[in-house]
């Protein structure tokens, strides 16, 4: 029973970590791809991505705004994927 609960918890945490990274990647794709910033989808994704970027949002400050988003939010996405992997390893080890 315990291993089943651990498996469920690990699965939920895995999806959450993946979702956080996907939001950041979608923001990068929309920005670099030149999506209309006034579009509801673009605004919503940006609003979701801003707090997820944590301190990475302004880590690098190249003059090109698209490059800035690509680098900073890309690093933030990698960060969340790394955190996801660490948390999953910890949960499975404790289970």
FENHU-V75338 format. One record per backbone hydrogen bond with DSSP energy under -1.0 kcal/mol. CO is the residue of the C=O (numbers start at 1). NH is the residue of the N-H. E is the energy in kcal/mol with one decimal. If there is no record, write none. Layout:
co | nh | e
CO | NH | E
CO | NH | E
//
This chain:
co | nh | e
1 | 5 | -2.0
2 | 6 | -2.6
3 | 7 | -2.1
4 | 8 | -2.1
5 | 9 | -2.9
6 | 10 | -2.7
7 | 11 | -2.2
8 | 12 | -2.5
9 | 13 | -2.7
10 | 14 | -2.3
11 | 15 | -2.2
12 | 16 | -2.3
13 | 17 | -2.5
14 | 18 | -2.3
15 | 19 | -2.6
16 | 20 | -2.2
17 | 21 | -1.8
18 | 22 | -2.5
19 | 23 | -2.2
20 | 24 | -1.5
21 | 25 | -2.4
22 | 26 | -2.9
23 | 27 | -2.0
24 | 28 | -2.1
25 | 29 | -2.7
26 | 30 | -2.8
27 | 31 | -2.4
28 | 32 | -3.1
29 | 33 | -2.3
30 | 35 | -3.0
31 | 34 | -1.2
36 | 39 | -1.6
39 | 43 | -2.6
40 | 44 | -2.5
41 | 45 | -2.7
42 | 46 | -2.3
43 | 47 | -2.7
44 | 48 | -2.1
45 | 49 | -2.5
46 | 50 | -2.3
49 | 53 | -1.4
53 | 56 | -2.3
56 | 59 | -1.6
64 | 68 | -2.2
65 | 69 | -2.1
66 | 70 | -2.6
67 | 71 | -2.8
68 | 72 | -2.4
69 | 73 | -2.0
70 | 74 | -1.1
71 | 75 | -2.3
72 | 76 | -1.8
73 | 77 | -2.1
74 | 78 | -2.1
75 | 79 | -2.4
76 | 80 | -2.3
77 | 81 | -2.0
78 | 82 | -2.2
79 | 83 | -2.6
80 | 84 | -2.4
81 | 85 | -2.1
82 | 86 | -2.3
83 | 87 | -2.8
84 | 88 | -2.6
85 | 89 | -2.2
86 | 90 | -2.4
87 | 91 | -2.9
88 | 92 | -2.5
89 | 93 | -2.1
90 | 94 | -2.4
91 | 95 | -1.5
//
